């Protein structure tokens, strides 16, 4: 596997030797001083180019990066799905190589670069042939820190968590596994993860990032809370699913009460109490029941 120095030398040498490429910058986890370093980190690279057309029409130029395991062109895929794209301004290649390295490469015009360059605080300039890249401060992940919620946001999160659990419950009773699983994973987990993020933020004065999709939850949760979080994932067996639901309720309740205490909010305990009772009732409901309660 090529090391970081070899990859960076390759990326920059390609740019130096191609007159169409006028500047190079990097963003993503490799520019984040707080992100853990490992062998799976992508190289998020942007080439600022004089034009994009020749890079798109003749893709053989990408072969110099290495032997491909797989390549994706997300902009082309989006266009195929009916999303309007302007290839004249920017285009992307996601490249995974046989040695395990990955480069997420975007090419963009100077005009496109100027519209967004300063907005990403995790940006590091690497090459600038024409002194076109605007001056920016040192990279920081401040834009990705957990944002402190308002009380209305907190109450809304709690309300949607407890309300939508009744959808999960009825899906299980009806033996509608896809519906109940997706309702849990795409709705309930979203609210749970929001509360986990707020809990972590409140314990660190909202100066930390939990990472994309909560990938740093384990780093910041207490061991007991993390063990509970692990158990919120279950298999297809309904008894196991129900167990994970009640662990999820317990974890959400504990975290939310902590957040409410730290931020001087009021936790909606009545909704919690009523829905917990309802869920227990539905779990024990016979499949031929004519009444819920």
Beta strands, then each sheet from edge to edge (+ up, - down):
strand 1: 21-27
strand 2: 43-49
strand 3: 68-72
strand 4: 90-97
strand 5: 102-109
strand 6: 123-128
sheet 1: 3+ 4- 5+ 2+ 1- 6+
end
